[in-house]
């Protein structure tokens, strides 16, 4: 809900969903079941040339532990990491029991795996997320999508919703550059109404706005 400062009525607004694009190869994953069931997520499934999930400018490649090991051996992961460099932010999700990556049963020396993980972070500037299972992975995806949506929310000029006529007038004045609560209050005290403030000449405004009076008039006349 948002508040209409002129009518003093609350106006309903449609809540924007966080969007996640999943590669079509993930269609049989339990992750998509979780994403589809979340009312705050808009899920789109299509063919992605790079990565498994796309959230805004962030690309994510998901690997189970066994896939991770296999992709190191056949060097497929290096190719994927290079392709992911096209995106501003990159994540590699490694899903499964972490200890099995460096266990004795692993097909690669444990120190080599540790070195490769460090190389992913440092040489390919790609963050790594270790998840327990598909449910855990889906929770990370949902959290990331919500964070990106929050960062794109337009900045509000005021934290307080104006309700009284005086507050509404100050709200409008404080929307101008270099006019804070004190100057807004002083302007209203001197000129009484917004129309008198807006119609005042630059010299009359200088008493309160000082050197900013010219900029104030330029905005009004532009």
C-alpha positions in Angstrom: 0.0 0.0 0.0 1.1 3.6 -0.6 -0.3 6.8 0.7 -1.7 9.6 -1.6 -0.6 12.8 0.1 -3.3 14.8 -1.6 -6.4 12.6 -1.1 -5.2 11.1 2.2 -6.4 7.8 1.0 -4.4 4.6 0.8 -4.0 3.3 -2.7 -3.3 -0.3 -3.4 -0.3 -1.3 -5.4 0.5 -4.6 -7.1 3.4 -6.4 -5.4 6.2 -7.1 -7.9 7.5 -10.6 -7.9 11.2 -11.6 -8.0 12.0 -13.2 -11.3 14.2 -16.3 -11.8 15.0 -17.7 -15.3 15.8 -21.4 -15.2 17.4 -23.4 -18.0 15.1 -26.0 -19.6 17.5 -28.8 -18.6 16.6 -28.0 -15.0 12.9 -28.8 -15.7 12.9 -32.1 -13.8 14.7 -30.7 -10.8 13.0 -30.5 -7.4 14.4 -27.0 -7.3 11.8 -25.8 -9.9 9.0 -27.4 -7.8 10.0 -25.1 -4.9 10.4 -22.1 -7.1 7.0 -22.6 -8.7 5.3 -23.0 -5.3 6.7 -19.7 -4.0 4.1 -16.9 -4.4 6.9 -14.3 -4.4 8.8 -15.8 -7.4 8.0 -15.4 -11.1 9.6 -18.4 -12.7 10.5 -18.6 -16.4 11.9 -21.8 -17.9 13.7 -21.5 -21.2 16.9 -22.5 -23.0 19.9 -20.7 -21.5 23.2 -20.8 -23.5 25.2 -20.1 -20.3 24.5 -21.3 -16.8 21.5 -23.0 -15.2 19.8 -20.0 -13.6 19.7 -16.3 -14.4 18.6 -13.7 -11.9 18.9 -10.2 -13.2 22.6 -9.7 -14.1 23.7 -12.7 -12.1 24.4 -16.1 -13.7 24.5 -19.3 -11.7 25.8 -22.7 -12.6 24.6 -25.6 -10.5 26.7 -28.8 -10.0 26.0 -31.8 -7.8 29.2 -33.0 -6.1 29.6 -35.9 -8.7 29.0 -33.4 -11.6 31.5 -31.1 -10.1 34.2 -33.8 -10.1 33.4 -35.0 -13.6 33.4 -31.5 -15.0 36.9 -30.9 -13.6 38.2 -34.1 -15.2 36.7 -33.4 -18.6 37.5 -29.7 -18.3 33.9 -28.8 -19.1 33.8 -26.6 -16.0 36.7 -24.4 -17.2 34.8 -23.8 -20.4 31.6 -22.9 -18.5 33.5 -20.6 -16.1 34.9 -18.7 -19.1 31.5 -18.3 -20.7 30.1 -17.0 -17.4 32.5 -14.1 -17.5 30.0 -12.3 -19.8 27.8 -11.6 -16.7 28.4 -9.0 -14.1 28.0 -11.4 -11.2 28.7 -15.2 -11.2 28.0 -18.0 -8.8 28.9 -21.7 -8.9 26.5 -23.8 -6.7 28.0 -27.1 -5.5 25.2 -29.2 -4.2 25.6 -32.3 -2.0 27.8 -33.6 0.8 30.9 -31.3 0.9 33.1 -33.8 2.7 32.8 -36.2 -0.3 34.6 -33.8 -2.5 37.9 -34.3 -0.7 37.3 -37.8 0.5 39.6 -40.7 -0.2 37.1 -42.1 -2.6 37.2 -39.0 -4.8 38.7 -39.5 -8.3 40.9 -36.4 -7.8 43.5 -35.7 -5.2 42.0 -33.7 -2.4 44.6 -30.9 -2.5 44.1 -30.6 -6.3 40.4 -30.0 -5.7 41.1 -27.4 -3.0 43.4 -25.7 -5.4 40.8 -25.7 -8.1 38.1 -24.3 -5.8 40.5 -21.4 -4.9 41.2 -20.9 -8.6 37.5 -20.6 -9.4 37.3 -17.8 -6.8 40.5 -15.9 -7.6 41.2 -16.6 -11.3 37.6 -16.6 -12.6 36.1 -14.2 -10.0 33.3 -16.6 -9.4 31.6 -17.0 -6.0 30.9 -20.5 -4.7 27.9 -21.6 -2.7 27.9 -25.0 -1.1 24.3 -26.3 -0.6 23.1 -29.5 1.2 20.4 -30.5 -1.3 17.9 -29.1 -3.9 15.7 -27.6 -1.2 18.7 -25.7 0.2 19.7 -24.6 -3.4 16.2 -23.3 -4.0 16.3 -21.2 -0.8 19.5 -19.6 -1.9 18.0 -18.8 -5.4 14.9 -17.2 -3.8 17.0 -15.2 -1.3 19.2 -13.9 -4.1 16.2 -13.0 -6.3 14.6 -11.0 -3.4 17.8 -9.2 -2.7 18.1 -8.1 -6.3 14.5 -6.9 -6.4 15.1 -4.9 -3.2 18.2 -3.2 -4.6 16.1 -2.1 -7.7 13.3 -0.6 -5.6 13.3 3.2 -6.3 14.8 5.3 -3.5 12.2 7.1 -1.4 12.8 10.7 -0.7 11.1 10.5 2.7 10.8 7.9 5.3 7.7 9.4 7.0 4.4 9.4 5.2 2.9 12.9 5.5 -0.7 13.1 6.8 -1.4 16.6 8.0 -1.5 19.5 5.5 1.6 21.0 7.1 3.5 17.8 6.7 2.4 17.5 3.1 3.7 20.9 2.3 7.0 20.2 3.9 7.1 16.8 2.0 6.9 18.7 -1.3 9.5 21.3 -0.4 12.0 18.7 0.9 11.9 17.0 -2.4 13.9 19.9 -3.8 17.7 19.7 -3.7 19.4 21.4 -0.7 16.1 21.9 1.2 15.9 20.0 4.4 13.2 20.1 7.2 14.5 23.4 8.7 14.6 25.3 5.5 11.2 23.9 4.4 9.7 25.0 7.8 11.3 28.5 7.5 9.9 28.9 3.9 6.4 28.0 5.0 6.7 30.3 8.1 7.7 33.3 5.9 5.5 32.7 2.8 2.6 30.8 4.3 1.6 28.8 1.2 3.4 26.8 -1.5 2.1 29.0 -4.3 3.6 32.1 -2.6 6.9 30.2 -2.2 6.9 29.2 -5.9 6.0 32.6 -7.1 8.5 34.5 -4.9 11.4 36.1 -6.6 15.0 35.0 -6.2 15.9 37.9 -3.9 13.1 37.1 -1.4 14.1 33.5 -1.3 17.8 34.3 -0.6 17.0 35.1 3.0 16.4 31.3 3.6 17.9 29.5 0.6 21.0 31.7 0.3 23.0 30.7 -2.8 20.6 27.8 -3.6 17.7 30.2 -4.4 18.8 30.4 -8.0 18.8 26.6 -8.4 15.4 26.4 -6.8 13.9 28.9 -9.3 15.6 27.1 -12.2 13.9 23.9 -11.3 10.5 25.6 -11.0 10.9 27.3 -14.4 12.4 24.4 -16.3 
